[in-house]
Amino acid sequence: MTDTFKALVLNQQDGKTVATIETLGDADLPAGDVLLKVAYSSLNYKDGLAVTGKGKIVRSWPLVPGIDLAGEVLESNSADYAPGDRVVLTGWSVGEKYWGGYSQRQRVQSKWLVPLPDGLDAYQAMAIGTAGFTAMLCVMTLEEAGVHTDSGTVLVTGATGGVGSIAVAVLNRLGYRVAAVSGKAGAEDYLRGLGAAEIIGRDDMNQPARALEGQRWAGAIDTVGSTVLARVLAETSYGGCVAACGLAGGADLPTTVMPFILRNVSLRGVDSVMCPIDRRKAAWQRLVTDLPADALGEIGQVASLEQLPELAEQITEGRIRGRVIVDPNL
Ligand SMILES: NC(=O)c1ccc[n+]([C@@H]2O[C@H](COP(=O)([O-])OP(=O)(O)OC[C@H]3O[C@@H](n4cnc5c(N)ncnc54)[C@H](OP(=O)(O)O)[C@@H]3O)[C@@H](O)[C@H]2O)c1
């Protein structure tokens, strides 16, 4: 007889998303070549949209959400993984199309997994989670575009969010001067603690910009989109780069071509979901060396599966600071 375990399950009733805690067995889990014991998952903006039903994230019902997880292999039909191996999983449409991390056990495809690098445990991996992994991809993107520590200040928008918090901490650790944009009252101590040298109110950046504004930023990591991203582009210095990964403020981009054609500014998109496996491994390795361990203590709070519906509401309203680590075993 297999053990039973609990999971948060999303169903659709009368066009509405309903989230319930259910007791499942291994036979209820989807097909896959690896069975995992989930140690931790996390709450990302996309999870908030899925659990509340506010965004069209879920593509297959019923669904166990949770776009990332870290844990241990229990059973494996893959030559690459054996029972006891510690792994991390982000993206690949897990928690959207495929069952994800809000469960004590999950069956997944081994090709989605990354071995947990030495120096990170499962808790730390999910304190980082998809958000922190994406922040690292953004930092790597700026480096590849030639934005170096002596280039000038790097701006991070949505700075108290999951991506933003880890981006600030990593950039500071690497030696960049970091400016942080936040709409949260009282965020200054938190952001300075992570290493921000300058704090800018969201209202200041959320004003429509002229085609070109004064040159302020050597580079930027934008998690917000829309009017804020348009202003960031107009304020980016000659030859600078903006790594755009998010849409917390909107999916539109009311800009002109002027920053691109007169200032040689580049706008680079960053996607974590379909990121190739070698780049994933490189980013996780960089997170071991370039993210100060004490920053994670500052950034993280732990939640149970039962707390997720309420926290999901909060993250979609921009009310969460830092990262929520989900412990399905609480
Ligand atoms: N491309 C990818 O692969 C990828 C991966 C992960 C995340 N993302 C995207 O990146 C974004 C951030 O994700 P996250 O997990 O860090 O979310 P999060 O924790 O909710 O952080 C988003 C932050 O954006 C700011 N914000 C919220 N609403 C806003 C608004 N209306 N206008 C301007 N700023 C607003 C808030 O920060 P302040 O209060 O400090 O301003 C909020 O904390 C999301 O859009 C998410 O979908 C994309």
The ligand as a Gaussian input file, in Angstrom:
#p B3LYP/6-31G(d) Opt

LIG

0 1
 N       10.230000      35.954000     -17.151000
 C       10.221000      35.012000     -16.226000
 O       10.629000      33.863000     -16.448000
 C        9.741000      35.370000     -14.850000
 C       10.120000      34.617000     -13.737000
 C        9.715000      35.053000     -12.459000
 C        8.900000      36.181000     -12.338000
 N        8.506000      36.836000     -13.463000
 C        7.658000      38.022000     -13.371000
 O        8.375000      39.015000     -12.657000
 C        7.447000      39.810000     -11.925000
 C        7.868000      39.800000     -10.463000
 O        7.730000      38.483000      -9.931000
 P        7.876000      38.232000      -8.376000
 O        7.736000      36.791000      -8.131000
 O        9.077000      38.969000      -7.891000
 O        6.558000      38.989000      -7.852000
 P        6.335000      39.779000      -6.502000
 O        7.074000      39.136000      -5.403000
 O        4.872000      39.979000      -6.380000
 O        7.035000      41.197000      -6.791000
 C        6.506000      42.134000      -7.682000
 C        6.782000      43.514000      -7.125000
 O        6.449000      44.468000      -8.135000
 C        5.980000      45.643000      -7.505000
 N        4.640000      45.924000      -8.020000
 C        3.500000      45.251000      -7.772000
 N        2.461000      45.807000      -8.412000
 C        2.956000      46.844000      -9.085000
 C        2.364000      47.839000      -9.936000
 N        1.057000      47.825000     -10.213000
 N        3.162000      48.763000     -10.475000
 C        4.486000      48.770000     -10.210000
 N        5.101000      47.871000      -9.393000
 C        4.329000      46.931000      -8.849000
 C        5.969000      45.384000      -6.007000
 O        7.226000      45.813000      -5.491000
 P        7.403000      47.220000      -4.729000
 O        6.261000      47.293000      -3.758000
 O        8.737000      47.131000      -4.077000
 O        7.312000      48.301000      -5.762000
 C        5.916000      43.884000      -5.933000
 O        6.419000      43.412000      -4.706000
 C        6.061000      39.217000     -12.172000
 O        5.445000      39.922000     -13.215000
 C        6.371000      37.808000     -12.599000
 O        5.360000      37.246000     -13.390000
 C        8.896000      36.450000     -14.701000

